[in-house]
Every structure is written in C-alpha cells, then in structure tokens.
Amino acid sequence: MREIVVCETTFLLEQQHCLFIRDLANKFEKGLAIDAKLSKKAIIKEVASLRKHVYLKNLKMSLSLKGNVARRNKDDVKEAIAMVDALAVQLIQREV
C-alpha cells in the first residue's frame, strides 16, 4: 500500500511540476507578445514624430526658396518661416 501511495504522490508531484512549467511558459509567451505590441506602438509613434519634423523642415526650406525667388513678399515669407519654427517648438514640447 505504501508503495502505491509513494508512486501516486510522485506521479502527482511530477504532473504539478509540468503544469507549473507550462503555466510559466504561457505567461512568458504572453509577456513577449505584449512587449512586441508595445514596441511596435513605440516605433510607430517615433516614425510619426520624425515625419512631422521632416514635413516642418521641408516646409521651412520651401518657404526659404520661395522667399529667395519672389523677393517681393519677403516679409510674408519671413513671417511664415517664424510660424513654422514656432510649430516645431510646440511639437517638441508636446513630445516631451
């Protein structure tokens, strides 16, 4: 009788250990999946932020070129460039 109890106890302990390991593996996989999603979201935010900065830089360059070519509305172009600079500063402040 004792041998049966010892064997059954050993068997149950092994099963419990396997279930514990399987549970840990599932939690680890879920953690990896969540981490991957968060990483993708962070990359998307960073790319969007970089695009905004590139667009503002391109706009500023376009306005500068227009100011050099037109020469008539130089004050308007300078004002527009100042507005673009102010937008860039606001964008940086929002990101921080």
Secondary structure, DSSP 8 states (H G I E B T S, - for coil): -HHHHHHHHHHHHHHHHHHHHHHHHHHHHHHHHHHHHHHHHHHHHHHHHHHHHHHHHHHHHHHHHHHHHH-TTHHHHHHHHHHHHHHHHHHHHHH-
